[in-house]
Amino acid sequence: MPNPGTLISMQAFDRETVNMVVQIPDYKLRQQLALQHKETLIVEAFTAFDEMFHLHLKWQDTCSCPELMLSSCSAMYQKLLLDLTVESPQLTWSTGVPTSSSGLFSWSTPSLPLELQRARTIIPLVLRRGPVLDRHRPTIYHIDLNVGLDQTVTFNLVGTAWKLDDHVHSSLHCKSYRQWMRANEKQPTATSQMVDNVAAMKGATDVPPDVEMRLSKEDECDETESHMVHSFVLQAHSPVFRAMLAAPMTEGQEKVVNMVGVTTERLEDFLQALYGLCVPEAVREDEERLVGLLALADCYGVIALRDNCATLLEASLNESNMARLLKVADMHQVEGLRAAALQYIIHRVDRIVAVMDSDDASVRKSVRERLRANEDLNTPSSRPQ
């Protein structure tokens, strides 16, 4: 009798069906202009998993059949597998006489998973011309002689897009096996042991902490709260703390750092990150705590920690937080998060409208500047001659 648990031990991949028709008016004229200016024709193709994919057509002087590619601007990091076929009823092939046969040109996607990064991801499409010919048979001819300068040529895109796990191999193992593997992980490497040694200093009694982190409340009537920290940890990560504690300043002499407007949870997350040399696990899935940790890391110049928080926030971009995360990126000058948020917003008109209707002038200004920059890039005068 089959085990019913096997039906739920493997999680099915998320998938979206692609069935789109891309129309290119004035096809032959655009082909001639592209060849003259040595440019690639780019049109919107389809959307899958909230990513807009574009179809690229590139011609060579020696061949009238275009080379096709797909691209995505990647508003967020994803790992996808595309199984697509592209055909055009106007673009055909023929083997000629005496064994004449004909059919449609078709292109297909590679069979390997692809990673969508913030920078444009290019996906070459493989051309399938028809039957395999040997050297004794006539050459394939491309037939588009009947396509006029003003005729519209259509491309049919049909297939499926799958969204894979970040680590693809995890999809090959059932849940119980993954849990067992996590419980029986390999012995830690020297690097991980060194990280653990630093983290263990947080509670060590033989090497007591020597700096008091004092949370000063905005209301002087409230009681202050203190946390003891090792100065070498603060100085190793932060040039701000290094200047405070090494120079003849009040903090260096009294070994007290006053922090105003910082909550207990935020400070604990910050100290745990400094001792553990990474973003704490409990913080990774909490947007509010990630934003707070990013702000504190930026305030004290812990740039690596700030950028790590920003990378984690990029993966959580959605329509409810896109404006807020753009503002966070602007405030703390995190270019990666800013670029990802702007790309996510301008990806669709309804998102642009939602942000431009907000009350935040700085966010509206950032979106306007990005849209204006895109327009400048698309004007003929800005293109290289």
VOPAGU-2260 file (C-alpha; in pm, 1 decimal, decimal comma):
REM VOPAGU-2260
SITE   aa  ch    i         X         Y         Z
SITE  MET   A    0       0,0       0,0       0,0
SITE  PRO   A    1     153,0     336,8     -95,1
SITE  ASN   A    2     249,5     571,6     182,4
SITE  PRO   A    3      -1,7     863,6     183,2
SITE  GLY   A    4     264,1    1088,8     334,8
SITE  THR   A    5     457,4    1087,9       8,6
SITE  LEU   A    6     179,1    1289,5    -149,8
SITE  ILE   A    7     261,6    1590,9      67,5
SITE  SER   A    8     633,2    1538,8     140,6
SITE  MET   A    9     733,6    1703,0    -187,3
SITE  GLN   A   10     616,4    2055,8    -260,5
SITE  ALA   A   11     501,8    2124,3    -616,7
SITE  PHE   A   12     675,3    2398,1    -809,2
SITE  ASP   A   13     487,4    2719,7    -871,8
SITE  ARG   A   14     419,7    2754,4   -1242,2
SITE  GLU   A   15     261,5    2996,9   -1485,2
SITE  THR   A   16     143,2    2927,1   -1838,3
SITE  VAL   A   17     266,8    3151,6   -2119,5
SITE  ASN   A   18      45,8    3193,0   -2426,4
SITE  MET   A   19     108,0    3528,6   -2589,6
SITE  VAL   A   20     101,1    3677,0   -2938,4
SITE  VAL   A   21     356,9    3950,5   -3004,3
SITE  GLN   A   22     277,8    4172,4   -3302,7
SITE  ILE   A   23     548,4    4371,3   -3482,0
SITE  PRO   A   24     400,0    4624,1   -3725,7
SITE  ASP   A   25     609,1    4744,6   -4020,7
SITE  TYR   A   26     830,3    4440,4   -3972,0
SITE  LYS   A   27    1042,4    4470,4   -4287,2
SITE  LEU   A   28    1097,2    4841,9   -4235,5
SITE  ARG   A   29    1209,1    4786,0   -3875,9
SITE  GLN   A   30    1440,9    4509,9   -3996,8
SITE  GLN   A   31    1607,5    4744,5   -4242,7
SITE  LEU   A   32    1641,7    5020,7   -3980,8
SITE  ALA   A   33    1790,5    4774,5   -3731,9
SITE  LEU   A   34    2047,5    4657,8   -3986,6
SITE  GLN   A   35    2132,4    5014,9   -4085,5
SITE  HIS   A   36    2187,3    5129,9   -3726,4
SITE  LYS   A   37    2323,1    4794,7   -3602,6
SITE  GLU   A   38    2057,6    4792,6   -3330,6
SITE  THR   A   39    1841,4    4519,0   -3178,9
SITE  LEU   A   40    1463,1    4543,6   -3195,9
SITE  ILE   A   41    1310,4    4497,0   -2847,7
SITE  VAL   A   42     940,1    4449,5   -2773,5
SITE  GLU   A   43     739,7    4347,9   -2466,6
SITE  ALA   A   44     668,5    3974,4   -2472,4
SITE  PHE   A   45     500,9    3837,9   -2157,7
SITE  THR   A   46     486,6    3854,9   -1778,1
SITE  ALA   A   47     566,7    3562,1   -1548,6
SITE  PHE   A   48     601,7    3569,6   -1167,9
SITE  ASP   A   49     571,4    3947,4   -1169,9
SITE  GLU   A   50     863,4    3986,6   -1412,7
SITE  MET   A   51     830,8    4149,4   -1754,6
SITE  PHE   A   52    1014,6    3960,6   -2028,2
SITE  HIS   A   53    1113,9    4129,9   -2354,6
SITE  LEU   A   54    1169,5    3971,0   -2694,7
SITE  HIS   A   55    1485,6    4076,1   -2881,7
SITE  LEU   A   56    1522,1    4043,7   -3259,0
SITE  LYS   A   57    1870,6    4082,2   -3405,0
SITE  TRP   A   58    1948,4    4054,2   -3776,6
SITE  GLN   A   59    2273,6    3991,1   -3963,8
SITE  ASP   A   60    2353,3    4122,2   -4311,4
SITE  THR   A   61    2409,7    3768,0   -4435,4
SITE  CYS   A   62    2082,1    3621,2   -4307,4
SITE  SER   A   63    1725,8    3749,9   -4309,5
SITE  CYS   A   64    1621,8    3514,0   -4030,1
SITE  PRO   A   65    1644,1    3700,1   -3697,1
SITE  GLU   A   66    1831,6    3582,0   -3392,1
SITE  LEU   A   67    1587,8    3578,6   -3099,0
SITE  MET   A   68    1656,6    3638,6   -2730,3
SITE  LEU   A   69    1452,8    3702,6   -2416,9
SITE  SER   A   70    1548,7    3942,1   -2141,6
SITE  SER   A   71    1421,3    4041,3   -1800,2
SITE  CYS   A   72    1507,2    4357,0   -1607,2
SITE  SER   A   73    1459,7    4155,0   -1287,1
SITE  ALA   A   74    1290,2    4366,6   -1025,1
SITE  MET   A   75    1377,7    4091,8    -776,7
SITE  TYR   A   76    1604,1    3790,1    -758,1
SITE  GLN   A   77    1435,5    3470,2    -874,5
SITE  LYS   A   78    1540,5    3135,1   -1015,6
SITE  LEU   A   79    1316,7    3024,1   -1301,6
SITE  LEU   A   80    1297,4    2751,2   -1561,7
SITE  LEU   A   81    1140,1    2848,4   -1893,8
SITE  ASP   A   82    1010,2    2595,8   -2144,8
SITE  LEU   A   83     897,8    2816,0   -2434,2
SITE  THR   A   84     855,4    2780,7   -2807,2
SITE  VAL   A   85     840,7    3081,9   -3039,6
SITE  GLU   A   86     697,9    3059,6   -3391,6
SITE  SER   A   87     586,8    3301,2   -3659,8
SITE  PRO   A   88     342,0    3208,1   -3937,8
SITE  GLN   A   89     513,0    3460,6   -4167,8
SITE  LEU   A   90     866,1    3318,3   -4127,0
SITE  THR   A   91     902,5    2980,4   -4299,0
SITE  TRP   A   92    1172,3    2748,5   -4434,5
SITE  SER   A   93    1197,2    2531,5   -4742,6
SITE  THR   A   94    1436,4    2257,2   -4857,1
SITE  GLY   A   95    1378,9    2321,4   -5225,9
SITE  VAL   A   96    1369,9    2058,2   -5500,0
SITE  PRO   A   97    1364,1    1768,2   -5574,0
SITE  THR   A   98    1256,9    1664,0   -5219,7
SITE  SER   A   99    1076,0    1980,6   -5131,2
SITE  SER   A  100     944,8    2026,8   -4777,5
SITE  SER   A  101     862,0    2335,2   -4573,5
SITE  GLY   A  102     752,0    2452,4   -4231,7
SITE  LEU   A  103     763,3    2732,6   -3976,9
SITE  PHE   A  104    1079,2    2856,8   -3816,3
SITE  SER   A  105    1069,4    2792,2   -3441,6
SITE  TRP   A  106    1289,5    2890,9   -3149,5
SITE  SER   A  107    1305,2    2736,6   -2801,5
SITE  THR   A  108    1452,8    2822,0   -2462,5
SITE  PRO   A  109    1754,9    2642,5   -2309,2
SITE  SER   A  110    1671,3    2354,1   -2077,2
SITE  LEU   A  111    1881,9    2483,3   -1786,0
SITE  PRO   A  112    1748,0    2696,7   -1496,3
SITE  LEU   A  113    1831,0    3064,9   -1512,0
SITE  GLU   A  114    1884,1    3319,5   -1237,8
SITE  LEU   A  115    1716,9    3659,1   -1269,1
SITE  GLN   A  116    1946,4    3926,3   -1130,5
SITE  ARG   A  117    1895,4    4300,4   -1094,7
SITE  ALA   A  118    2105,2    4359,5   -1401,7
SITE  ARG   A  119    1933,0    4257,6   -1725,2
SITE  THR   A  120    1927,3    3879,8   -1772,9
SITE  ILE   A  121    1965,0    3768,2   -2136,6
SITE  ILE   A  122    1823,1    3431,4   -2245,7
SITE  PRO   A  123    1929,8    3317,4   -2594,6
SITE  LEU   A  124    1671,6    3117,4   -2790,2
SITE  VAL   A  125    1781,6    2815,6   -2993,7
SITE  LEU   A  126    1669,3    2815,5   -3356,8
SITE  ARG   A  127    1500,9    2501,6   -3485,3
SITE  ARG   A  128    1479,0    2525,3   -3862,7
SITE  GLY   A  129    1302,2    2199,2   -3943,3
SITE  PRO   A  130    1425,4    1851,9   -4044,9
SITE  VAL   A  131    1794,4    1769,3   -4009,9
SITE  LEU   A  132    1959,2    1778,4   -4353,2
SITE  ASP   A  133    2269,8    1600,5   -4470,3
SITE  ARG   A  134    2527,2    1737,4   -4715,0
SITE  HIS   A  135    2356,0    1574,1   -5014,7
SITE  ARG   A  136    2029,0    1762,5   -4965,9
SITE  PRO   A  137    1954,9    2121,9   -5069,8
SITE  THR   A  138    2016,8    2411,5   -4836,7
SITE  ILE   A  139    1731,9    2556,2   -4626,5
SITE  TYR   A  140    1601,1    2885,7   -4759,8
SITE  HIS   A  141    1433,3    3151,9   -4554,4
SITE  ILE   A  142    1113,0    3276,9   -4716,2
SITE  ASP   A  143     986,3    3621,0   -4617,3
SITE  LEU   A  144     981,7    3775,3   -4964,2
SITE  ASN   A  145     609,1    3834,0   -4936,4
SITE  VAL   A  146     641,5    4039,4   -4616,1
SITE  GLY   A  147     590,3    4403,6   -4706,5
SITE  LEU   A  148     747,5    4708,5   -4543,3
SITE  ASP   A  149     424,4    4791,9   -4362,3
SITE  GLN   A  150     311,4    4435,6   -4287,0
SITE  THR   A  151     264,1    4315,7   -3930,1
SITE  VAL   A  152     450,5    3996,7   -3837,4
SITE  THR   A  153     332,6    3798,1   -3536,7
SITE  PHE   A  154     530,9    3576,5   -3300,8
SITE  ASN   A  155     347,7    3315,5   -3094,1
SITE  LEU   A  156     503,6    3238,5   -2754,4
SITE  VAL   A  157     372,5    2923,6   -2590,7
SITE  GLY   A  158     504,2    2732,3   -2291,1
SITE  THR   A  159     544,0    2724,3   -1914,9
SITE  ALA   A  160     753,0    2906,1   -1654,0
SITE  TRP   A  161     844,4    2733,2   -1327,5
SITE  LYS   A  162     971,4    2906,6   -1014,8
SITE  LEU   A  163    1243,4    2703,0    -845,3
SITE  ASP   A  164    1383,6    2712,3    -494,3
SITE  ASP   A  165    1686,7    2927,9    -432,2
SITE  HIS   A  166    1888,5    2608,7    -385,3
SITE  VAL   A  167    1755,9    2380,0    -657,2
SITE  HIS   A  168    1893,1    2062,8    -500,0
SITE  SER   A  169    1662,2    2111,3    -199,5
SITE  SER   A  170    1369,5    2028,4    -429,1
SITE  LEU   A  171    1518,7    1683,0    -485,2
SITE  HIS   A  172    1487,2    1582,9    -121,5
SITE  CYS   A  173    1167,9    1522,6      76,6
SITE  LYS   A  174    1095,1    1723,2     392,1
SITE  SER   A  175    1188,8    1449,3     637,2
SITE  TYR   A  176    1525,1    1397,2     467,1
SITE  ARG   A  177    1600,2    1771,6     464,8
SITE  GLN   A  178    1520,0    1789,9     836,2
SITE  TRP   A  179    1746,9    1494,1     903,6
SITE  MET   A  180    2026,7    1653,4     703,0
SITE  ARG   A  181    1995,7    1979,5     896,3
SITE  ALA   A  182    2015,3    1786,0    1221,3
SITE  ASN   A  183    2324,5    1597,0    1101,5
SITE  GLU   A  184    2515,8    1868,8     924,7
SITE  LYS   A  185    2885,3    1831,7     858,9
SITE  GLN   A  186    3137,6    1939,6    1117,8
SITE  PRO   A  187    3183,4    2316,3    1114,6
SITE  THR   A  188    3472,1    2456,9     916,8
SITE  ALA   A  189    3748,8    2662,8    1069,8
SITE  THR   A  190    3574,4    2981,9     959,4
SITE  SER   A  191    3243,4    2887,8    1121,0
SITE  GLN   A  192    3424,0    2786,1    1440,9
SITE  MET   A  193    3598,6    3123,5    1449,9
SITE  VAL   A  194    3263,6    3297,1    1407,3
SITE  ASP   A  195    3122,0    3088,1    1689,5
SITE  ASN   A  196    3417,5    3183,3    1908,8
SITE  VAL   A  197    3347,0    3553,5    1859,9
SITE  ALA   A  198    2974,6    3500,7    1920,9
SITE  ALA   A  199    3051,2    3311,4    2242,0
SITE  MET   A  200    3229,7    3617,8    2380,0
SITE  LYS   A  201    2890,6    3786,2    2424,0
SITE  GLY   A  202    2818,7    3577,5    2732,1
SITE  ALA   A  203    3171,5    3504,6    2846,8
SITE  THR   A  204    3245,9    3566,6    3214,9
SITE  ASP   A  205    3624,3    3532,6    3202,4
SITE  VAL   A  206    3657,4    3825,0    2958,5
SITE  PRO   A  207    3402,7    4077,9    3084,5
SITE  PRO   A  208    3263,6    4345,7    2851,8
SITE  ASP   A  209    3405,4    4689,3    2908,3
SITE  VAL   A  210    3169,5    4932,1    2731,6
SITE  GLU   A  211    2822,4    5031,1    2846,9
SITE  MET   A  212    2564,5    5084,7    2571,4
SITE  ARG   A  213    2312,2    5313,0    2738,4
SITE  LEU   A  214    1968,3    5351,3    2582,4
SITE  SER   A  215    1867,6    5706,1    2662,0
SITE  LYS   A  216    1496,2    5767,6    2646,2
SITE  GLU   A  217    1368,1    6078,3    2473,5
SITE  ASP   A  218    1169,4    6158,2    2787,1
SITE  GLU   A  219    1415,8    6239,9    3066,5
SITE  CYS   A  220    1169,3    6103,6    3322,7
SITE  ASP   A  221    1203,8    5751,9    3183,1
SITE  GLU   A  222    1467,0    5517,5    3320,0
SITE  THR   A  223    1770,5    5436,3    3109,9
SITE  GLU   A  224    1860,3    5081,7    3007,7
SITE  SER   A  225    2215,2    4952,3    2972,8
SITE  HIS   A  226    2386,1    4669,1    2782,0
SITE  MET   A  227    2749,4    4574,5    2835,9
SITE  VAL   A  228    2957,0    4507,0    2523,1
SITE  HIS   A  229    3319,8    4427,4    2440,1
SITE  SER   A  230    3494,4    4730,2    2296,0
SITE  PHE   A  231    3699,2    4521,6    2051,5
SITE  VAL   A  232    3378,3    4398,5    1884,5
SITE  LEU   A  233    3245,3    4752,1    1841,4
SITE  GLN   A  234    3577,3    4887,5    1716,5
SITE  ALA   A  235    3635,4    4600,4    1473,4
SITE  HIS   A  236    3306,9    4660,2    1290,0
SITE  SER   A  237    3238,7    5030,7    1319,1
SITE  PRO   A  238    3465,5    5326,4    1239,5
SITE  VAL   A  239    3223,1    5543,1    1437,5
SITE  PHE   A  240    3266,5    5338,1    1755,6
SITE  ARG   A  241    3640,2    5317,6    1688,2
SITE  ALA   A  242    3664,5    5697,0    1682,2
SITE  MET   A  243    3450,2    5729,2    1995,7
SITE  LEU   A  244    3642,5    5477,2    2203,8
SITE  ALA   A  245    3998,7    5531,0    2082,1
SITE  ALA   A  246    4002,5    5910,2    2074,8
SITE  PRO   A  247    4009,2    6126,5    2389,3
SITE  MET   A  248    3634,7    6173,8    2384,1
SITE  THR   A  249    3378,9    6133,0    2660,4
SITE  GLU   A  250    3283,1    5784,6    2537,2
SITE  GLY   A  251    3647,1    5674,5    2534,6
SITE  GLN   A  252    3717,4    5799,6    2884,4
SITE  GLU   A  253    3395,8    5688,6    3051,9
SITE  LYS   A  254    3340,5    5378,8    2832,2
SITE  VAL   A  255    2974,6    5475,4    2791,9
SITE  VAL   A  256    2792,3    5513,8    2458,7
SITE  ASN   A  257    2457,6    5690,4    2475,3
SITE  MET   A  258    2202,8    5588,5    2212,1
SITE  VAL   A  259    1888,8    5798,1    2177,6
SITE  GLY   A  260    1570,0    5670,5    2013,2
SITE  VAL   A  261    1689,9    5310,3    1986,3
SITE  THR   A  262    1463,1    5035,3    2117,0
SITE  THR   A  263    1584,5    4740,8    2319,6
SITE  GLU   A  264    1494,9    4494,2    2045,2
SITE  ARG   A  265    1680,8    4693,3    1781,8
SITE  LEU   A  266    1995,1    4716,1    1994,6
SITE  GLU   A  267    1984,6    4343,3    2072,0
SITE  ASP   A  268    1950,2    4264,2    1701,7
SITE  PHE   A  269    2244,6    4494,6    1629,7
SITE  LEU   A  270    2469,4    4341,8    1894,9
SITE  GLN   A  271    2376,1    3988,5    1793,4
SITE  ALA   A  272    2472,0    4072,6    1435,1
SITE  LEU   A  273    2806,2    4221,6    1543,8
SITE  TYR   A  274    2895,5    3921,1    1756,8
SITE  GLY   A  275    2756,3    3662,9    1511,2
SITE  LEU   A  276    2899,7    3833,8    1200,7
SITE  CYS   A  277    2568,7    3800,2    1014,2
SITE  VAL   A  278    2204,3    3903,0    1021,1
SITE  PRO   A  279    2030,8    3700,1    1296,8
SITE  GLU   A  280    1796,2    3428,1    1170,1
SITE  ALA   A  281    1499,4    3573,1    1357,5
SITE  VAL   A  282    1549,4    3907,5    1183,2
SITE  ARG   A  283    1579,6    3775,0     826,7
SITE  GLU   A  284    1206,0    3716,5     779,9
SITE  ASP   A  285    1091,2    4026,2     972,8
SITE  GLU   A  286    1075,3    4334,7     751,1
SITE  GLU   A  287    1034,1    4578,6    1042,6
SITE  ARG   A  288    1337,6    4444,1    1226,2
SITE  LEU   A  289    1541,7    4433,1     904,4
SITE  VAL   A  290    1469,6    4800,5     837,7
SITE  GLY   A  291    1561,0    4888,4    1195,3
SITE  LEU   A  292    1885,1    4690,7    1179,1
SITE  LEU   A  293    1973,6    4849,7     844,2
SITE  ALA   A  294    1919,7    5197,6     988,3
SITE  LEU   A  295    2134,5    5130,5    1295,0
SITE  ALA   A  296    2410,3    4970,2    1087,9
SITE  ASP   A  297    2415,0    5271,7     856,5
SITE  CYS   A  298    2419,6    5512,8    1151,3
SITE  TYR   A  299    2737,3    5354,2    1290,9
SITE  GLY   A  300    2904,8    5281,0     958,9
SITE  VAL   A  301    2874,0    4901,3     957,9
SITE  ILE   A  302    2838,9    4899,1     580,2
SITE  ALA   A  303    2861,2    4522,3     526,2
SITE  LEU   A  304    2572,8    4463,9     767,6
SITE  ARG   A  305    2370,5    4746,7     611,3
SITE  ASP   A  306    2412,0    4602,3     262,9
SITE  ASN   A  307    2326,7    4251,4     383,0
SITE  CYS   A  308    1998,8    4380,7     528,2
SITE  ALA   A  309    1927,1    4564,0     202,7
SITE  THR   A  310    1978,3    4247,7      -1,7
SITE  LEU   A  311    1731,6    4060,3     218,4
SITE  LEU   A  312    1480,2    4343,7     183,8
SITE  GLU   A  313    1506,8    4331,1    -195,7
SITE  ALA   A  314    1363,7    3979,5    -191,9
SITE  SER   A  315    1059,7    4101,2       4,9
SITE  LEU   A  316     962,1    4383,2    -233,5
SITE  ASN   A  317     588,1    4394,3    -298,8
SITE  GLU   A  318     321,7    4652,0    -378,1
SITE  SER   A  319     247,0    4723,7     -12,4
SITE  ASN   A  320     606,4    4809,8      84,9
SITE  MET   A  321     764,7    4931,0    -243,1
SITE  ALA   A  322     731,9    5302,7    -157,5
SITE  ARG   A  323     855,7    5254,6     197,5
SITE  LEU   A  324    1160,4    5051,0      94,3
SITE  LEU   A  325    1243,8    5310,3    -172,5
SITE  LYS   A  326    1237,4    5578,0      97,9
SITE  VAL   A  327    1455,6    5362,0     325,0
SITE  ALA   A  328    1704,3    5315,3      40,2
SITE  ASP   A  329    1711,9    5689,8     -27,8
SITE  MET   A  330    1755,5    5779,5     339,5
SITE  HIS   A  331    2046,8    5539,9     390,3
SITE  GLN   A  332    2197,0    5564,5      39,4
SITE  VAL   A  333    2168,8    5193,8     -39,8
SITE  GLU   A  334    2199,1    5190,8    -417,9
SITE  GLY   A  335    2116,9    4823,1    -468,3
SITE  LEU   A  336    1788,1    4840,9    -280,0
SITE  ARG   A  337    1704,3    5173,1    -441,7
SITE  ALA   A  338    1757,0    5037,4    -793,1
SITE  ALA   A  339    1552,4    4725,7    -717,1
SITE  ALA   A  340    1265,0    4926,6    -567,9
SITE  LEU   A  341    1256,5    5171,6    -859,4
SITE  GLN   A  342    1267,6    4891,2   -1114,5
SITE  TYR   A  343     985,1    4714,3    -932,4
SITE  ILE   A  344     773,1    5031,8    -928,3
SITE  ILE   A  345     818,6    5135,2   -1292,0
SITE  HIS   A  346     764,7    4777,0   -1404,2
SITE  ARG   A  347     388,0    4839,8   -1412,9
SITE  VAL   A  348     179,2    5150,8   -1467,4
SITE  ASP   A  349     -53,7    5082,7   -1172,9
SITE  ARG   A  350     244,1    5078,7    -935,6
SITE  ILE   A  351     368,4    5410,1   -1071,0
SITE  VAL   A  352      22,7    5560,4   -1020,8
SITE  ALA   A  353       1,7    5427,2    -664,5
SITE  VAL   A  354     339,2    5576,8    -568,9
SITE  MET   A  355     271,2    5909,7    -739,6
SITE  ASP   A  356     -55,6    5935,2    -543,5
SITE  SER   A  357     131,2    5901,6    -213,1
SITE  ASP   A  358     201,1    6193,3      21,1
SITE  ASP   A  359     578,2    6139,9      24,0
SITE  ALA   A  360     737,3    6403,3    -199,4
SITE  SER   A  361    1085,0    6245,6    -187,3
SITE  VAL   A  362     954,9    5912,0    -314,8
SITE  ARG   A  363     759,8    6080,9    -594,0
SITE  LYS   A  364    1073,3    6273,3    -691,4
SITE  SER   A  365    1283,1    5954,8    -712,1
SITE  VAL   A  366    1028,8    5787,0    -939,6
SITE  ARG   A  367    1000,6    6094,9   -1163,0
SITE  GLU   A  368    1378,2    6112,8   -1200,4
SITE  ARG   A  369    1397,3    5743,9   -1291,8
SITE  LEU   A  370    1120,2    5777,0   -1551,2
SITE  ARG   A  371    1285,9    6086,6   -1696,2
SITE  ALA   A  372    1620,3    5902,9   -1717,1
SITE  ASN   A  373    1455,5    5615,8   -1903,0
SITE  GLU   A  374    1297,7    5859,5   -2148,6
SITE  ASP   A  375    1635,0    6025,6   -2211,6
SITE  LEU   A  376    1792,9    5688,2   -2287,1
SITE  ASN   A  377    1522,4    5610,9   -2540,2
SITE  THR   A  378    1547,3    5939,0   -2731,4
SITE  PRO   A  379    1735,5    5918,1   -3066,6
SITE  SER   A  380    1971,7    6202,9   -2975,2
SITE  SER   A  381    2102,3    6009,6   -2672,8
SITE  ARG   A  382    2197,2    5699,9   -2872,1
SITE  PRO   A  383    2552,3    5659,7   -2999,7
SITE  GLN   A  384    2591,4    5724,1   -3371,5
